[in-house]
Structures are given as C-alpha cells and as structure tokens.
Amino acid sequence: MRAFVAGPHRWRVDELTPIGERDLYADGSTTMLWDSGERRLTVTQGEAEVRFLRPADLLPPELGRRVAAAAEPGEATRLGARRIAGVQALGLRITPRSNGTTLARADLWADPATGLPVRVELTAKGQDEPIVAASFLDLRLAAPDPGHVRFDQPGDAEVQRDEAPDLARAIDRFSPFVLPDPLAGRPRRTRVAGAASTYGRGFDLVAVLAFPASFSPRTRAFLDKVPTRDGPWGEASVIATPLLNGMIFERDGVAYAFAGTVTQPVLDRVAAELARDGVASR
C-alpha cells in the first residue's frame, strides 16, 4: 500500500497488486475509487456510519487512532522504543479490561515529535503473536505534491456514482428494518437507529445488520460450508477466528448478520435477544 495525506479530508491511498492498483481518493465529503485494471471510477458522496473495512483503515495512523480512542483510563502502559521507517518511535500497550472482548492487547508506536502512529499490532486472547500488524516501511513527514492527491480522470474511464458502495451501507439505506437500542446490554454507538448499527464500548464491539431473508445462491452456498450453532435463535451459521467472531441466522422473515471483537458467549446473547424481540419496521 502507498499513501499520500494532505489533511484529514484530502488524501489518497493506493492498494498495489501484481496486475494493477486500486486508488482511493478523498476530497472533502467525496471519495473516488479508481480501479486501473477495470478502468472504472466509482464516486461516492458522504461517509456512512456503518461500512465494511477498506484498506485505508489499516494504515498505522488510522488503525492507531481507532485503537487509542477505544482505550479506557488505566488500560495503557509504556513500551520500549523501536526504530520504524526511520523514526525512533515510542511505544504504548493497551490491555483491555473487558472479559467480553477477544483482544488481549494492542501495541502501537508513534513518532514522539508528532504523535503519528507508525506501527500497530493487535494480539488476540490465547495467541502469542499479533494477528494484525500494520507498519510503515518508508515515511516522509512533509506535505505531498498536490498532484498526488488530485485525481485526473483518464479519457477511457467508466464512471459510476454509487450511494451505497458496500453491503453494509446498502442495507442501512434500503432495508425496512430498525434495530433495537440497547442490544444485549450494550448501547448503540451509531447516532441514528437503522438496519445497520454498532453496539458496545471500548474494544467490546458488535456490528449488526438486519435485512429481508433472501440470500443469493452464492451466499447460500458459502453458508452451507461453515459450522452451525443451535440455540434460541434456531440454527445459525458461525464464523470464528481468534480476533473476530460472527453469526448469521434467519427469524420471521428477517436475516441477521453480526460480528465483532467479542467472544462467542457475547454473540449468543445478541442472537437470543434478536430472536426473542425481533426488529421494528420503518
């Protein structure tokens, strides 16, 4: 990956592949995604409260910002300095106190002069090594050339405007359902109740989607290959990793998909409450 940052609302992040690149430009409230292989430009207005992860979220400054913002008082301790991308960076370890999260610790190193995170490591409970590590390989702390953050549209580009560029944003916009607040004892984090919401505090987080129970054949085929779990919700498909856990099930014509940095018992409580109480309609 390669990034050029002129400010919080004007930047460019390139995802490089062996056959091309996908470049995401931000210009104020507008984002532009350029796919060099497909010669396609996707323009989106505004930022959704709930959306899927994108490569830019894994840059050390953005990942470090989210980790630091989630920390509670008393959860941070100092780490030894490390030299990263030419910076003698100071270290910080965040150890969540919550029993419900899967995160054992988050380690980050930052430039002492600017506070810019240059490396972030996330380690799940029960693991000895980080499961996610993001680090700069090269860093220049200077304003980028204006041309690097300005998109010059090629003449052969196919342009499309998309108000719902990923599934989470599409569900929040078009699904007729409204999720409850709170859910399984966790407050809603999103400002407005809708069909896509996040719940919890600190690192104890769950993202939930509610939509009409009509999966595509491809999705059905995928779910048939993952383990299932029975409970008050009926039968749910379960996706488990050391850091992220997720469940999908259907009830009374509504499909629920939810995942987060929480343990399986937490997801079981979320599923049981959704199965019992359901959702409202809008």
C-alpha positions as CSV (number, residue, x, y, z in Angstrom):
1,M,0.0,0.0,0.0
2,R,1.0,3.6,-0.6
3,A,-0.5,6.7,0.9
4,F,-0.4,10.5,0.4
5,V,-2.0,12.6,3.1
6,A,-2.6,16.4,2.7
7,G,-5.1,16.6,5.5
8,P,-8.0,14.6,7.3
9,H,-10.3,15.2,4.3
10,R,-7.8,15.2,1.4
11,W,-5.7,12.1,0.9
12,R,-5.1,9.2,-1.4
13,V,-4.4,5.5,-0.6
14,D,-3.2,3.0,-3.2
15,E,-3.7,-0.7,-2.9
16,L,-1.0,-2.2,-5.2
17,T,-1.4,-5.6,-6.9
18,P,0.7,-7.6,-9.4
19,I,-1.7,-6.6,-12.2
20,G,-2.6,-3.0,-11.3
21,E,-3.9,-0.9,-8.4
22,R,-7.0,0.4,-6.7
23,D,-6.6,4.0,-5.6
24,L,-9.0,5.7,-3.1
25,Y,-9.0,9.5,-3.2
26,A,-10.8,11.6,-0.6
27,D,-11.7,15.2,-1.4
28,G,-13.9,16.7,1.3
29,S,-17.0,14.6,1.6
30,T,-16.4,12.9,-1.7
31,T,-14.5,9.6,-2.2
32,M,-13.3,8.3,-5.6
33,L,-12.2,4.7,-6.1
34,W,-10.1,4.2,-9.3
35,D,-9.6,0.6,-10.5
36,S,-6.8,0.7,-13.0
37,G,-7.5,-2.9,-14.2
38,E,-11.2,-2.4,-14.8
39,R,-10.6,1.3,-15.9
40,R,-13.6,2.2,-13.6
41,L,-14.1,5.2,-11.4
42,T,-16.6,4.9,-8.5
43,V,-17.7,8.2,-6.9
44,T,-19.4,8.3,-3.5
45,Q,-20.8,11.3,-1.6
46,G,-20.7,11.3,2.2
47,E,-19.4,8.9,4.8
48,A,-21.5,6.1,6.2
49,E,-21.7,5.5,10.0
50,V,-21.5,1.7,9.3
51,R,-19.5,0.3,6.4
52,F,-17.1,-2.5,5.7
53,L,-13.4,-2.3,6.3
54,R,-11.3,-0.8,3.5
55,P,-7.5,-0.9,3.0
56,A,-7.1,2.7,4.1
57,D,-8.4,1.7,7.6
58,L,-5.4,-0.5,8.1
59,L,-2.8,2.3,7.7
60,P,-0.9,2.7,11.0
61,P,-2.3,6.3,11.7
62,E,-5.9,5.3,11.2
63,L,-5.7,2.0,13.0
64,G,-3.8,3.6,15.8
65,R,-6.3,6.4,16.1
66,R,-9.2,3.9,16.5
67,V,-7.2,1.8,19.0
68,A,-6.3,4.8,21.1
69,A,-9.8,6.2,21.0
70,A,-11.3,2.9,22.3
71,A,-8.9,2.7,25.3
72,E,-10.3,3.3,28.8
73,P,-8.4,5.0,31.6
74,G,-5.9,2.7,33.2
75,E,-5.6,0.4,30.2
76,A,-2.4,1.9,28.8
77,T,1.2,1.3,29.8
78,R,4.5,2.3,28.2
79,L,6.5,0.0,25.8
80,G,10.2,0.3,24.8
81,A,11.1,2.4,21.8
82,R,11.6,0.9,18.3
83,R,13.1,2.2,15.1
84,I,10.4,2.1,12.4
85,A,10.6,3.6,9.0
86,G,13.5,5.9,10.1
87,V,11.7,7.1,13.2
88,Q,12.8,6.3,16.8
89,A,9.2,5.6,17.9
90,L,7.9,5.5,21.4
91,G,5.6,2.6,22.4
92,L,2.3,2.2,24.1
93,R,0.5,-1.0,25.1
94,I,-3.3,-1.1,25.7
95,T,-4.6,-4.0,27.6
96,P,-8.5,-4.1,27.6
97,R,-10.1,-5.0,31.0
98,S,-13.3,-6.3,29.4
99,N,-13.9,-10.1,29.7
100,G,-16.1,-9.9,26.6
101,T,-13.5,-8.8,24.1
102,T,-11.3,-11.1,22.1
103,L,-8.5,-8.6,22.1
104,A,-5.7,-9.3,24.5
105,R,-3.6,-6.3,23.8
106,A,-3.0,-3.5,21.2
107,D,0.6,-2.3,20.9
108,L,1.4,0.9,19.0
109,W,4.5,3.0,18.3
110,A,4.4,6.7,17.4
111,D,6.7,9.5,16.3
112,P,7.4,11.4,19.5
113,A,7.6,14.7,17.7
114,T,4.1,14.5,16.0
115,G,2.3,11.7,17.8
116,L,1.8,9.9,14.4
117,P,1.4,6.1,14.8
118,V,3.9,4.3,12.6
119,R,3.2,0.7,13.7
120,V,0.2,-1.1,15.3
121,E,0.0,-4.7,16.4
122,L,-3.2,-6.4,17.6
123,T,-3.0,-9.7,19.5
124,A,-6.0,-11.9,20.3
125,K,-6.5,-13.7,23.5
126,G,-4.8,-17.1,23.6
127,Q,-2.3,-16.0,20.9
128,D,1.4,-15.4,21.4
129,E,1.9,-13.4,18.2
130,P,0.0,-10.5,16.7
131,I,-2.8,-11.4,14.4
132,V,-2.8,-8.0,12.7
133,A,0.3,-5.9,12.2
134,A,0.4,-2.6,10.2
135,S,3.7,-0.7,9.8
136,F,5.2,1.9,7.6
137,L,8.2,0.8,5.6
138,D,9.1,4.3,4.4
139,L,7.8,7.6,5.8
140,R,8.3,11.3,4.8
141,L,6.7,13.8,7.1
142,A,6.0,16.6,4.6
143,A,3.1,17.8,2.6
144,P,2.6,15.7,-0.6
145,D,2.8,17.1,-4.1
146,P,-0.8,18.4,-4.8
147,G,-0.8,16.3,-7.9
148,H,-0.6,13.1,-5.8
149,V,-3.9,13.8,-4.1
150,R,-5.7,15.1,-7.1
151,F,-7.4,12.6,-9.4
152,D,-7.0,13.3,-13.1
153,Q,-9.7,11.2,-14.9
154,P,-8.4,9.2,-17.8
155,G,-10.4,9.6,-21.1
156,D,-11.3,5.9,-21.2
157,A,-12.6,5.7,-17.6
158,E,-16.0,4.2,-17.0
159,V,-17.7,6.5,-14.3
160,Q,-20.4,5.4,-11.9
161,R,-21.9,7.1,-8.9
162,D,-22.8,4.8,-6.0
163,E,-24.6,6.0,-2.9
164,A,-24.2,2.6,-1.3
165,P,-20.8,1.3,-2.3
166,D,-20.7,-1.7,0.1
167,L,-23.3,-4.1,1.5
168,A,-23.5,-2.6,5.0
169,R,-24.2,0.9,3.6
170,A,-26.8,-0.6,1.1
171,I,-28.6,-2.5,3.9
172,D,-28.7,0.6,6.1
173,R,-30.2,2.7,3.2
174,F,-32.7,0.2,1.8
175,S,-33.6,-2.4,4.4
176,P,-37.0,-1.7,6.0
177,F,-35.9,-2.8,9.5
178,V,-34.8,-0.8,12.6
179,L,-32.5,-2.5,15.1
180,P,-33.2,-2.0,18.9
181,D,-31.3,0.1,21.4
182,P,-29.7,-1.2,23.5
183,L,-28.9,-4.7,22.4
184,A,-27.7,-7.5,24.8
185,G,-26.9,-4.8,27.4
186,R,-24.7,-2.8,25.0
187,P,-25.6,0.8,23.9
188,R,-25.9,1.7,20.3
189,R,-22.9,3.6,19.0
190,T,-24.4,4.8,15.8
191,R,-26.2,8.1,16.1
192,V,-29.5,7.1,14.3
193,A,-31.2,3.7,14.7
194,G,-31.4,1.8,11.4
195,A,-30.8,-1.6,9.8
196,A,-27.0,-1.3,10.3
197,S,-25.7,-0.4,13.7
198,T,-22.8,-0.9,16.0
199,Y,-23.0,-1.6,19.8
200,G,-20.7,-1.6,22.8
201,R,-17.9,0.3,24.4
202,G,-14.2,0.3,24.1
203,F,-13.0,-2.9,22.4
204,D,-16.2,-4.8,23.3
205,L,-17.8,-4.1,19.9
206,V,-20.5,-5.8,17.7
207,A,-21.7,-4.6,14.3
208,V,-25.2,-5.8,13.3
209,L,-27.1,-5.9,10.0
210,A,-30.9,-6.7,9.6
211,F,-32.4,-7.3,6.2
212,P,-35.1,-9.3,4.4
213,A,-34.2,-13.0,4.5
214,S,-33.4,-13.5,0.8
215,F,-29.8,-14.6,0.3
216,S,-28.3,-15.1,-3.2
217,P,-27.4,-18.7,-4.2
218,R,-23.7,-17.8,-3.9
219,T,-24.2,-16.7,-0.3
220,R,-26.3,-19.8,0.5
221,A,-23.5,-22.0,-0.9
222,F,-21.0,-20.2,1.3
223,L,-23.1,-20.6,4.4
224,D,-23.6,-24.3,3.8
225,K,-19.8,-24.7,4.2
226,V,-19.4,-23.1,7.6
227,P,-20.2,-24.6,11.0
228,T,-23.6,-24.0,12.6
229,R,-24.8,-23.5,16.2
230,D,-28.2,-24.2,17.6
231,G,-29.9,-22.1,20.3
232,P,-33.0,-20.0,21.0
233,W,-32.4,-18.4,17.6
234,G,-32.8,-21.8,15.8
235,E,-29.8,-22.6,13.6
236,A,-27.1,-20.0,12.9
237,S,-24.0,-20.1,10.7
238,V,-20.9,-19.3,12.8
239,I,-17.7,-17.8,11.6
240,A,-14.9,-17.9,14.3
241,T,-11.4,-16.5,14.3
242,P,-9.1,-15.6,17.2
243,L,-10.0,-11.9,16.9
244,L,-13.3,-11.7,15.1
245,N,-16.4,-13.8,15.6
246,G,-19.7,-13.7,13.6
247,M,-23.1,-15.3,13.3
248,I,-25.9,-15.3,10.7
249,F,-29.4,-16.6,11.1
250,E,-33.0,-16.0,10.0
251,R,-36.1,-15.4,12.0
252,D,-39.6,-14.5,10.9
253,G,-38.5,-13.3,7.5
254,V,-35.6,-11.3,8.8
255,A,-31.9,-12.2,8.3
256,Y,-29.4,-11.1,11.0
257,A,-25.7,-10.9,10.4
258,F,-23.4,-9.7,13.1
259,A,-19.8,-9.8,14.1
260,G,-17.3,-8.2,16.4
261,T,-14.2,-8.3,18.6
262,V,-16.2,-10.2,21.2
263,T,-16.4,-13.8,22.5
264,Q,-18.9,-16.4,21.3
265,P,-21.0,-16.1,24.5
266,V,-21.5,-12.4,23.8
267,L,-22.7,-13.2,20.3
268,D,-25.0,-15.8,21.7
269,R,-26.7,-13.2,23.9
270,V,-27.1,-10.9,20.9
271,A,-28.6,-13.7,18.9
272,A,-31.0,-14.7,21.6
273,E,-32.3,-11.2,22.1
274,L,-32.8,-10.6,18.4
275,A,-34.6,-13.9,18.1
276,R,-36.9,-13.1,21.1
277,D,-37.6,-9.4,20.4
278,G,-37.1,-9.0,16.7
279,V,-36.8,-5.6,15.0
280,A,-39.1,-2.7,14.2
281,S,-40.1,-1.6,10.7
282,R,-39.8,1.8,9.2
